[in-house]
Amino acid sequence: MTDGQLGYEQARDELADVVAKLEAGGLSLEESLALWERGEALAKICDRHLAGARERVEAVLAAAEQDKD
């Protein structure tokens, strides 16, 4: 599965795994850097999903406000 196909929950769970591995330590510098880079990519995926959800909620709220008037 490509990064573009990852759902929010999948990206979030993988990001949590990356953080746990980094916090546990014991990795080489190269392994740590690779995990950090993966974590950055996963965080961006999560941000995109959350931004999309925020836009949808705002659109629904705006439509509801217009219906109220």
Buried (B, 14 or more C-beta within 10 A) or exposed (E): EEEEEBEBEBBBEBBEBBBEBBEEEEEEEEEBEEBEEBBEBBBEBBEBBEEEEEEEEEEEEEEEEEEEE
